[in-house]
Amino acid sequence: MMRTWQYRLAIACCALSVGCGGEAGGRNDEARAANDGTTGGKDLNACHLLSHQEVSALVERPITMRDQTEATPRYSTCEYSDSSGQFAFGLTVYWSGGKEEWETWRMAQGLGKQIFAKTEGVEVDSVVRQGPVSGLGDGAYFSELLPSLVLAGDVLVEMKMNFVQRAETRFRPLAQKLLSRL
């Protein structure tokens, strides 16, 4: 049975994830039709940054499907699933406006921490491993529950690593690989 603080943490996490959501959520068929994944010769499809094999190794189970669930010239989102259709890993790349998304997310994250500390009397960081990571791009943030981020110039990469075992040790190598492919 979940405790009250666990419910509030889950609600705070949901609220924080909205801060880095960009444009309207859900499938965006119009934008997908308008953007085939390339603009001006540059591949803007987040699904093309990692292979099935790389994601399978990351989540320690075979990935059988990847789906570009959202695509605009500004950002694209890719979701990876296993053979049962279970979500395994998510990747969103803000090809432009990444600095703004980074700042918005950091402000929302700070507000969420304050609300949680005030209502529960504990720091979120004492419940969930998260925090800045040095030496990656222009900024990086790891969270085992919220999206993990890495900023490079005006490009922001958001990784949903909730289902990745030992995510804290896999974040840096994954972020370095993604940065090298931008």
Summary of the structure (lengths in Angstrom):
residues: 182
radius of gyration: 16.3
end to end distance: 43.0
largest distance: 52.2
contacts: 554
relative contact order: 0.15
helix: 40%
strand: 26%
